[in-house]
Amino acid sequence: MRSPSRSAPAVVARMLGILNARRGERVWEVGAGTGWNAALMAHVVGPQNVTSVEVDAKVAGQAADHLERLAPAPG
């Protein structure tokens, strides 16, 4: 069984800096991992504007749980 990927905080910060996303833009992430990166992007662009996909159902479930706690859906 594989565990979710966790990138070093400095790597995530660099990737998000390069992405240079702005509020209202839409972001598509391939590989949800822990959901941390998606939560950070949701904070910037808005949770309704982030789509994160994961092929491993267990990892996807864990990421969804993390996201619900870190970046709950609006409304």
Buried (B, 14 or more C-beta within 10 A) or exposed (E): EEEBEEBEEEEBEEEBEEBEBEEEBEBEBEBBBBBBBBBBBBBBBBBEBBEBEBEBEEBBEBBBEBBEEBBEEEE
